[in-house]
Structures are given as structure tokens and as C-alpha cells.
Amino acid sequence: MPVTKVNVTQDSPRTSARAGLTRRSACRAMLGLPFLHVSLAGCQTLADSETDNTPGSAPPFARRTLEDIVGPNVSSLKELYGREIHVVEFTGNALGRQLVQKWRAADSGRFTIAHYGDSLLQQGGAAEMIRNKLQLARGSAGRGMVFPFKIAKTYSHNDFTSAFSGTWSTANSIQNPPRMPVGVSGFVAQTLDRQAWFTLTFETRPEPGAKKVRLFYMVTAAGYHARLSSGGRQWEQPLPLPQGGTTTSFVDFHVPRLGEELHFEIRNTNPNDAVFEVHGVSIENTRPGVLHHNLGVGGAAYQSLLEQTYFEEQSRWMAPDLVILDWGTNDIVYRNAVSPNLERTVVSTIRKVRAVHPNALIMLTSAQDMYFRGRPITAAWDFTQLMRRLAAENNCLFYDWYRTAGGRESMLVWYAYEMAGPDHIHLSTHGYAIKGDLTAQALLNTIKAVEANSRLDALQVRPMRDESPSSVSAWLKAAKPTRPRPPIVGASGLPIVRRGPGSPKR
């Protein structure tokens, strides 16, 4: 099967990457962390006042809250936050204690989350709120993994755009198997060009302070160099061949500060033909806190991690404390059924993660109520039951998003109040924000419960197929944050047909 090739040459990477960029309005919730003073060889020491105020520069960094995105009416939703049912569930005292220990370690180290998923995660809105809420609670260790998605002909996360030059071949985790070997990001872009570049342009300036920018790559010959330009400065690193039995590698750029744009130039000084691959870029702070990696790939299903050739080596470099396996939609949506092979696939995925990270926590999730081509996907409930059982049997955490969102037929309510799109699968900006905020809050509630009772043997909630009073759909119907729009499908999945005045009755 031929790989996807793209060939684009653009005159000005900085101009083209910025073209059409939508700026965010200033946010109300700022991160109250101290500015770091860092001095590196070849770079001047920074002062608190040194910020990029050049004309046309991006707005300053700020963390958006749920109120910033959804509006003040969402404050009443927070009544759900304290409910005892809104938790990440577990069985076994050791699992709860391990979660608290890892969380507390972020005071002086890191709490790293590797979050795998599909389009509902890749979009970035839910991931942003998870990142914001947890980092405000425990400190920020950075932005996490990103990728030049423009090369892969797909959408970026919600906070940046990308541009590139050169001829590239790409593959990703939606392919089964991928057309080229992929790693933890789920994406790869390959070029044979002697010179090529790609640019990541964020909507706001990054957090203040020193950064480590880690480039995950693969080269087939010596002689490659990578140059990172950002904030009016440049750093260059050779790209050595892999060592220690790995196929891919990484290089770290230690920088005192970044601008909103990261421009990577790749040069091959070797006259022989060779290959360069980019597998991702991780943007990290040098201070302790939470680091959340958004590893979502639109269209991906549970099988995708099993197809990641470089998962073992690249995942070790990330060293996650918590691995969230957040698939399911694409496993059930097309046939409205849980495949007989899905249980085996999920267990194999858990075992693959645990073989590399025996001390990491693993969290399974359920999928939201959904409709496909106007038909209700009743298998979402069956999938929820399966994930709950497999979490208990395999010593994993479990977050029941199906119940939290509202259970059966709740997608109709989400659509009515503009929290979901007309396909009744994907969410709106407001919907993603609510999902991410509630996911993070459930994790915080569980940590709080275990801290209050260190002997807590289990934290479980009764499964609910239908709407719970403590659900988002129940809140939407009570609070009515917007005027409800008319439905386009009914509860049975049959399309709603509207007739104008004078239309014949049938």
C-alpha cells in the first residue's frame, strides 16, 4: 500500500504558519508559579520583565477555566464535583495508595500522564482542560507531546497550527497496520530531502521559564543536524544514529525561554541518500509538576497501540506514571456491537503497557452515548460494562464517562444544548471543555478520598444505563445554559421530519 506523500514549499515559514491563526482572548485564570531565572551557555540570563512584546506577537500565556470557555452559567455544574459518585473507580487498597503516592511526588518531581485516544482527544479541547486543572492543582511540568499535523493532512490540537516545506511521507495509528512504523505519538513523517523544515505556531506565548524541547526522531545515516529557532534565538544539535539497540532516538534542546513559534530546520550534511523521520516534539518545563501528553489519533481504536512498533523504546523515554487508555468509539460505532475479539485486544494492550511500565497506573474509560447515521449506538452500554469488568480484573483504574455524560439517549440532550455536533459523536468546544474538566475533577476526587482514608479498599459506583441526577445531561436540562435547538434525530434514531405550513399530512 503506498504511503501518503505531501510536497509543499512555502516562501516564509513564519508568515505562512501564522496565516489565518485565530487568537484567543485573554484568560482570567493565570498560573501563579514563580518565574525561573536560567542561564545557559550562549544565552543571556533572563529577568522577569523580559517578555516578547514585539508587534504582532501572540497574547501572553494564560490558563483557560471552564467559565472562560462555557460561560458563567457553567458554575452550577460544579455542584456535581463534590458528589461521591463522581470519582475514578478502583478495587484494592494498593491501587489507591499508589495513585496518591505518585501524585504527591509531583511536589519535587513529576506526575506524567500518557493519554491515548481517538479524535475526541486529538482535538485538544478535553486535553487542555485536564492539563490546566491538574497543573493548577500540582504545578506545571510543561505542554507535553505535539506533532506537525499539517504534514499528516490532519487537524492540530486546539492551541497551535503547523506548516512545513519539502516532500514527506506520513503514516498514523488509524491505519491497521500503519504504512510506516510509528511510536507513541501515533504519527510519523519521513523525508529524503537534504533540507526540510516544519513550524509549530501556538496561539499564545508559552509559560514563562526554562524549557526542554525533546525531538523524537529517526535517521538512517550520520550527518543530520536539527536547528530550533524560537523567540529570536537559535539552537542547533547533531542527530546521532540510535544507540543501545533502539531504532529511534531523541535529542533535547535546553532553552531559557521560547516564543510562540518553534521552527525546526533539518539538514543532511552527508552526500549519501538517507532518511529523516519526526515522531513528535515534547515541550517540557524544568520545574516539578504535572506533564500531560495528548496522544490522540483521530479514527484510532484499541488495536492501534498494539501496532506501535516503537512504543517500547519511546514510552520508556516518556516514563509515565499514569497511562490512560481512552478508546472505544471506533471499536463499536460502525457495527453497534462489541466485537468478540475486543476483550482480548484490550487485555493485550494492558499487558503491553505493563511490560514496559510495571509500576505505572493504567486507567480505562467508557465511551459516551452516541448516534451513527441517525441510529443509536446501544453498544456504548455494553462497552461500559466490559471496561468496568476488565479494569477490576486487571488492576486498573476506571472512569465511567458514559454515566457522567448522562447515559442512554443523553447525546440528544448534548446536541440540543450545543455541547455536541450534528453527527452526535463529536463534541463542541463547550462539550470538550466540560468532558476534560470533569475527567480531571474525578481524578482529584479519588485522590482526596484516599488521602482522607488511607485504608480505603475500593471506590466503586453502581453502574447506570439511564440518566443519573448527577450527570451532565441532567444538569443541561435543569440549567438550560442555551436555548435548546430542535432535534435532528429522535430517541429511536429515526430522523425528525419537519413540514412547513401547507405541507401535506402523511
Secondary structure, 3 states (H helix, E strand, C coil): CCCEEEEECCCCHHHHHHCCCCCCCCCCECCCCCCCCCCCCCCCCCCCCCCCCCCCCCCCCCECCHHHHHCHHHHHHHHHCCCCCCCCEEECHHHHHHHHHHHHHCCCCEEEEEEEECHHHHCCHHHHHHHHHHHHHHCECEEEEECCCCCCCCCCCCCEEEEEEEEEEEEECCCCCCCCCCCCCCEEEEECCCEEEEEEEECCCCCCCCEEEEEEEEECCCCEEEEEEECCEEEEEECCCCCCCCCCEEEEEEECCCCCEEEEEEEECCCCCCCEEEEEEEEEECCCEEEEEEEECCCCCCHHHHCCCCHHHHHHHHCCCEEEEECCHHHHCCCCCCCCCHHHHHHHHHHHHHHHCCCCEEEEECCCCCEECCEECCHHHHHHHHHHHHHHHCCCEEECHHHHHCCCCHHHHHHHCCCECCCCCCECHHHHHHHHHHHHHHHHHHHHHHHHCCCCCEECCCCCCCCCCCCHHHHHHHHCCCCCCCCCECCCCCECCCCCCCCCCC
